[in-house]
Every structure is written in structure tokens, then in C-alpha cells.
Amino acid sequence: MNPYYTDYSEYLSRVFPGMKVQKLSVAVSGTCPNRDGTISRGGCSYCNNRSFAPAYCQPGLSVKEQIERGKLFFARKYPAMKYMAYFQTYTSTHLADRARLEGWLKEAAECDGVVGIVIGTRPDCLPEETVEVIAGFQIPVMIELGAESSHDETLARVNRGHSWAQTEEAVRRCADAGLHCGLHLIMGLPGETEEMMLLTIERACRLPIESLKLHQLQIIKGTRMEQELREGRLEIMKFSPESYADLCARIVAMMPRRIAIERFLAQAPPEMVISPRWGLKNYQFTTLVQNRLTSRSVIENN
């Protein structure tokens, strides 16, 4: 057990006792409401979906085919692994009518070795009917909500197209339906100070969530932020690994043990990253954070 916070492996052991579980990404949607004109166009200014979609995850294949390819990818290393089907790319619940959504989830749930489902989506794409469909499945379903920030001016600046109030409403709707719910947050979005980021963490911890997925802002090739950077129109906080680890240590100190931290760091393919180019693996950065927390604990106890 991690002495400072609940990590994701500990959390998964509660949800899936006695099992080792791995996410397998599945692509079923090719758009988001802020891309296709439903609410705006162009998508989030920091986003390029190619930066986090695995090679085996292809929308042209069926859900089952993608899961089977994913299992082959991981089977050589982890032969006894069980799996969560992770509907990851774009917004999985956007424009999905009841029958189509039920079909995707049923196909995933019936795959051999799949013991849970993770749905990546947005706060404004979870109407009551959609939550009802998701809550009807008999295996654990986790909702991973892209909230990114609690500051509406930031959300508007990066073209998210939703508000923090919508995030709060979506989380409560999911929790009331008995779903496992977590938030995705980005540290270092344009215009934000560290105190603004910590306020977002504070607000998130007041909600009935079970997990947080954090990462530093990355400037990725092919995004509007890349263009803004080249034109000198982008002002962001420039973290070093050490300063970001310090922030993460402050975040951990604020968080209740009931909320798991899935990760601190984003890792897009190096060839797609403009900045920051730290060259650190997740475990290496987590060690940095742990060292900060240990030092902090020693100081506080002396």
C-alpha cells in the first residue's frame, strides 16, 4: 500500500478483488461535440487524438476485433491478465443512440477475459438516458470524465465547450446511478496559476468521485496550441520535472484516501511532443513525487 495516497492498482484491487486488470483501448467514435459543430468546431486546442490511441485501436474494426488485438498485444507480457474495455478515443457517448451504445457495451462485456468497462466521455455527453443504459450492465463500469479544469474561463480558452457546473452535475448523476466515476484534469492550462490548479483539485475532491487522472499540459504537434505557440500567442506555466513534482506533492497532501490517483504524467509519443520534453517514464516521475512526499513527511515530523 502506498503510504501517501491510494494509487490506481490499489483501487482496482478493490473493484476487482484477486485479479490483475489491464485497460484495452477501443475506438467507436470519430468525433466530439466541439469538433462536429454540435457546440463548436476545431476541438480542444491541446488535443490530437493520435497522441494517445494505441496502434491496435482502430475505429474501422469491430469492438471485439479491437479487444482481441489488444489482448494479443499484452498477452506475451501478462498471460494471466484480465481486461477492462476502455472506450477511449474522442467522445464515446456523443451521438450514440440507445441501441448502438448498448450494442458496443454488450459486445465488449461478452469478450473472453473482459471483467469491466471504462468509458471516456465529456460532462455534456451524459444525458439521463445514456447513464441509464450504462448503469444497466452487470459488470463494473467506470466513467472517466474529461473535466480538465474547474475554471470556466480556462475551459472557454481551450475550446472545451462545457462548464464546471456541467461536470458537477454529470458526476452526481453517475454516482446516483451507482457508477464508478473519475475525473481527468490537466495541470498548466493557459492562464492558470498553481493556486488555480489547487482550487480545481479542492473542488474535485468535494464531488463523489473515486479517482483522478492528472497530467501536465503537453504541446502536441497538429494542435491549435502548437500554432499559438509558433505565433507567440500562448502563455503557459513552464514546469520542470522538479517543479511539477512539487505541485503533485501538494496535490497529494490535499486529497482524501477515498480518491485514487491513476497517474500524474502524460506520455504522448516523443515524436509528437513539442514541449515539455522531459524523457521520463511514469514510474520515474512517480518516484520524484514520492521523494518529495517523503522529504515533506520527515520535515513535518521533526
C-alpha positions as CSV (number, residue, x, y, z in Angstrom):
1,M,0.0,0.0,0.0
2,N,1.3,3.4,-0.9
3,P,1.9,5.4,2.3
4,Y,0.8,8.7,0.9
5,Y,-2.1,8.2,-1.4
6,T,-4.3,5.5,-2.9
7,D,-2.8,4.5,-6.2
8,Y,-4.7,3.0,-9.1
9,S,-3.6,-0.5,-8.6
10,E,-4.9,-0.5,-5.0
11,Y,-8.2,1.0,-6.3
12,L,-8.5,-1.7,-9.0
13,S,-7.9,-4.4,-6.4
14,R,-10.9,-3.2,-4.5
15,V,-13.1,-3.2,-7.6
16,F,-11.7,-6.5,-9.0
17,P,-10.5,-8.5,-5.9
18,G,-8.0,-11.2,-6.7
19,M,-7.4,-10.1,-10.3
20,K,-4.7,-8.3,-12.3
21,V,-6.6,-6.0,-14.7
22,Q,-5.4,-4.0,-17.8
23,K,-7.2,-1.4,-19.9
24,L,-7.7,-2.3,-23.6
25,S,-8.5,0.8,-25.7
26,V,-11.4,0.7,-28.0
27,A,-12.4,3.3,-30.6
28,V,-16.0,3.6,-31.6
29,S,-16.5,7.4,-32.1
30,G,-14.6,9.6,-34.5
31,T,-15.7,13.0,-33.2
32,C,-16.7,15.2,-30.3
33,P,-19.4,17.9,-30.0
34,N,-16.8,20.6,-30.1
35,R,-15.4,19.2,-33.4
36,D,-18.5,18.4,-35.4
37,G,-20.4,21.6,-34.9
38,T,-22.8,20.4,-32.3
39,I,-21.5,23.1,-30.0
40,S,-18.4,24.3,-31.9
41,R,-15.7,23.2,-34.3
42,G,-11.9,22.6,-34.1
43,G,-11.9,20.5,-30.9
44,C,-9.9,21.2,-27.7
45,S,-6.9,23.4,-28.6
46,Y,-4.4,21.0,-26.9
47,C,-5.9,17.7,-28.4
48,N,-4.6,15.4,-31.1
49,N,-6.2,12.0,-30.6
50,R,-3.3,10.3,-32.5
51,S,-1.1,11.1,-29.5
52,F,-2.8,8.6,-27.2
53,A,-4.5,6.0,-29.4
54,P,-2.7,2.6,-29.5
55,A,-2.0,1.0,-32.9
56,Y,-4.4,-1.8,-32.3
57,C,-7.2,0.6,-31.6
58,Q,-8.9,1.3,-34.9
59,P,-12.5,2.6,-35.5
60,G,-12.8,0.5,-38.7
61,L,-12.7,-2.7,-36.7
62,S,-15.5,-4.1,-34.5
63,V,-15.3,-3.7,-30.7
64,K,-14.5,-7.5,-30.4
65,E,-11.7,-7.3,-33.1
66,Q,-10.1,-4.4,-31.3
67,I,-10.2,-6.1,-27.9
68,E,-8.7,-9.3,-29.4
69,R,-5.9,-7.3,-30.9
70,G,-5.3,-5.6,-27.6
71,K,-5.2,-8.9,-25.8
72,L,-2.5,-10.2,-28.2
73,F,-0.5,-7.0,-27.6
74,F,-0.5,-7.6,-23.8
75,A,-0.7,-11.4,-23.6
76,R,3.0,-12.0,-24.2
77,K,3.9,-10.0,-21.1
78,Y,0.9,-10.7,-18.9
79,P,-0.6,-14.1,-19.8
80,A,-2.9,-14.2,-16.7
81,M,-4.3,-10.7,-17.1
82,K,-8.0,-9.8,-17.1
83,Y,-9.2,-6.7,-19.0
84,M,-11.3,-3.6,-19.0
85,A,-12.6,-2.5,-22.4
86,Y,-11.6,1.2,-22.5
87,F,-13.8,3.3,-24.8
88,Q,-11.1,6.0,-25.1
89,T,-10.8,8.0,-28.3
90,Y,-12.9,11.1,-28.9
91,T,-16.3,11.2,-27.0
92,S,-17.7,7.7,-26.8
93,T,-21.2,8.7,-25.8
94,H,-21.6,11.5,-28.3
95,L,-24.2,10.8,-30.9
96,A,-24.7,7.3,-29.7
97,D,-28.3,6.3,-29.6
98,R,-29.5,3.8,-27.0
99,A,-29.4,0.7,-29.3
100,R,-25.9,1.5,-30.6
101,L,-24.4,2.2,-27.2
102,E,-26.0,-0.9,-25.7
103,G,-24.5,-2.9,-28.7
104,W,-21.0,-1.6,-28.2
105,L,-21.0,-2.3,-24.4
106,K,-22.6,-5.7,-24.8
107,E,-20.1,-6.7,-27.4
108,A,-17.2,-5.7,-25.1
109,A,-18.7,-7.3,-22.0
110,E,-19.1,-10.6,-23.8
111,C,-15.5,-10.8,-24.8
112,D,-13.5,-13.5,-23.0
113,G,-11.4,-12.1,-20.2
114,V,-13.2,-8.7,-20.1
115,V,-14.3,-8.0,-16.5
116,G,-15.1,-4.3,-16.6
117,I,-15.7,-1.3,-18.9
118,V,-14.2,2.2,-18.8
119,I,-16.0,4.9,-20.8
120,G,-14.1,8.1,-21.6
121,T,-16.5,10.9,-22.3
122,R,-17.4,14.6,-21.5
123,P,-19.7,16.1,-18.9
124,D,-22.1,17.4,-21.5
125,C,-22.5,14.0,-23.2
126,L,-24.1,12.0,-20.4
127,P,-27.9,12.6,-20.5
128,E,-30.1,10.6,-18.2
129,E,-30.9,8.0,-20.8
130,T,-27.3,7.4,-21.5
131,V,-26.5,7.0,-17.8
132,E,-29.4,4.6,-17.5
133,V,-28.1,2.4,-20.3
134,I,-24.6,2.3,-18.9
135,A,-25.8,1.5,-15.3
136,G,-27.8,-1.4,-16.7
137,F,-24.7,-3.6,-17.2
138,Q,-23.9,-6.3,-14.6
139,I,-20.1,-5.8,-14.7
140,P,-18.3,-2.8,-13.2
141,V,-18.5,0.3,-15.4
142,M,-16.2,3.3,-14.8
143,I,-16.9,6.7,-16.2
144,E,-13.8,8.8,-17.0
145,L,-14.9,12.4,-17.4
146,G,-12.7,14.9,-19.1
147,A,-13.2,17.9,-16.9
148,E,-9.7,19.4,-17.3
149,S,-10.3,22.4,-15.1
150,S,-12.8,23.9,-12.7
151,H,-12.3,27.4,-14.1
152,D,-14.9,28.3,-16.8
153,E,-12.6,31.0,-18.3
154,T,-9.9,28.3,-18.9
155,L,-12.4,25.9,-20.4
156,A,-13.5,28.6,-22.8
157,R,-9.9,29.5,-23.6
158,V,-9.1,25.9,-24.7
159,N,-12.5,25.4,-26.5
160,R,-13.8,22.7,-24.2
161,G,-17.4,23.8,-24.8
162,H,-18.7,22.9,-21.3
163,S,-18.7,24.4,-17.8
164,W,-17.6,23.2,-14.4
165,A,-21.2,23.2,-13.3
166,Q,-21.9,20.6,-16.0
167,T,-19.0,18.5,-14.6
168,E,-20.5,18.6,-11.2
169,E,-24.0,17.6,-12.5
170,A,-22.6,14.7,-14.5
171,V,-20.6,13.3,-11.6
172,R,-23.6,13.4,-9.3
173,R,-25.8,11.8,-12.0
174,C,-23.3,8.9,-12.4
175,A,-22.8,8.5,-8.7
176,D,-26.5,8.4,-8.1
177,A,-26.8,5.6,-10.7
178,G,-24.1,3.5,-8.9
179,L,-21.4,4.0,-11.4
180,H,-17.7,4.4,-10.6
181,C,-16.7,7.9,-11.7
182,G,-13.4,9.6,-12.1
183,L,-12.1,12.9,-13.5
184,H,-9.3,13.8,-15.9
185,L,-7.6,17.1,-15.1
186,I,-4.8,18.9,-16.9
187,M,-2.3,20.9,-14.9
188,G,-0.8,24.0,-16.6
189,L,-3.6,25.1,-18.9
190,P,-3.2,28.6,-20.4
191,G,-3.7,31.4,-17.9
192,E,-3.8,29.2,-14.8
193,T,-1.6,29.7,-11.7
194,E,-0.7,26.9,-9.3
195,E,-3.3,28.3,-6.9
196,M,-6.0,28.0,-9.6
197,M,-4.9,24.4,-10.2
198,L,-5.1,23.5,-6.5
199,L,-8.5,25.1,-6.3
200,T,-9.6,22.7,-9.1
201,I,-8.3,19.8,-7.0
202,E,-10.2,21.1,-3.9
203,R,-13.4,21.4,-5.9
204,A,-13.0,17.9,-7.4
205,C,-12.4,16.3,-4.0
206,R,-15.8,17.6,-2.9
207,L,-17.5,15.5,-5.5
208,P,-18.5,11.8,-5.2
209,I,-15.6,10.6,-7.4
210,E,-13.4,7.6,-6.9
211,S,-10.4,8.5,-9.0
212,L,-8.4,11.4,-10.5
213,K,-6.2,11.1,-13.6
214,L,-3.8,14.1,-13.7
215,H,-1.2,15.2,-16.3
216,Q,0.9,18.1,-17.3
217,L,-0.1,20.1,-20.3
218,Q,1.8,18.9,-23.4
219,I,2.1,20.9,-26.6
220,I,1.4,18.3,-29.3
221,K,2.1,18.6,-33.0
222,G,-1.0,19.2,-35.1
223,T,-2.9,21.1,-32.5
224,R,-4.1,24.7,-32.3
225,M,-1.8,25.2,-29.3
226,E,1.1,24.3,-31.5
227,Q,0.1,27.1,-33.9
228,E,-0.5,29.5,-31.0
229,L,3.0,28.7,-29.7
230,R,4.6,29.4,-33.0
231,E,2.8,32.7,-33.4
232,G,3.8,33.8,-29.9
233,R,0.1,33.8,-28.6
234,L,0.5,31.1,-26.0
235,E,1.3,31.9,-22.4
236,I,1.6,28.9,-20.1
237,M,3.3,27.9,-16.9
238,K,6.6,26.1,-17.9
239,F,7.1,23.3,-15.4
240,S,10.3,21.4,-15.0
241,P,10.0,17.8,-13.7
242,E,11.0,19.1,-10.3
243,S,8.5,21.9,-10.1
244,Y,5.7,19.7,-11.4
245,A,6.6,17.0,-8.9
246,D,6.4,19.7,-6.1
247,L,2.9,20.6,-7.4
248,C,1.9,17.0,-7.4
249,A,3.1,16.5,-3.8
250,R,0.9,19.5,-2.8
251,I,-2.0,17.9,-4.6
252,V,-1.5,14.5,-2.8
253,A,-1.4,16.3,0.6
254,M,-4.9,17.7,-0.2
255,M,-6.5,14.5,-1.3
256,P,-8.6,12.1,0.8
257,R,-7.6,8.4,0.7
258,R,-11.0,7.5,-0.8
259,I,-9.9,9.1,-4.1
260,A,-7.3,7.1,-6.1
261,I,-4.7,8.8,-8.2
262,E,-4.4,7.0,-11.5
263,R,-1.4,8.9,-12.8
264,F,0.5,12.2,-12.7
265,L,2.1,12.2,-16.1
266,A,1.1,12.2,-19.8
267,Q,3.2,10.3,-22.2
268,A,2.5,11.1,-25.8
269,P,4.8,9.5,-28.5
270,P,8.0,11.5,-28.3
271,E,7.9,12.4,-32.0
272,M,4.6,14.2,-31.4
273,V,5.7,16.3,-28.4
274,I,6.9,19.8,-28.8
275,S,7.1,20.6,-25.1
276,P,7.9,19.7,-22.4
277,R,10.3,17.0,-23.5
278,W,11.3,15.5,-20.2
279,G,12.1,12.0,-21.3
280,L,10.7,10.5,-18.1
281,K,8.7,7.3,-17.7
282,N,5.6,7.3,-15.4
283,Y,7.4,5.3,-12.7
284,Q,10.4,7.6,-12.8
285,F,8.2,10.7,-12.3
286,T,6.2,8.9,-9.6
287,T,9.5,8.3,-7.8
288,L,10.2,12.0,-7.9
289,V,6.8,12.7,-6.3
290,Q,7.4,10.0,-3.7
291,N,10.7,11.6,-2.8
292,R,9.1,15.0,-2.3
293,L,6.4,13.4,-0.1
294,T,9.0,11.6,2.0
295,S,11.0,14.8,2.5
296,R,7.9,16.6,3.4
297,S,6.9,14.0,5.9
298,V,10.4,14.0,7.5
299,I,10.3,17.8,7.9
300,E,6.8,17.8,9.4
301,N,7.7,15.1,11.9
302,N,10.8,16.8,13.2
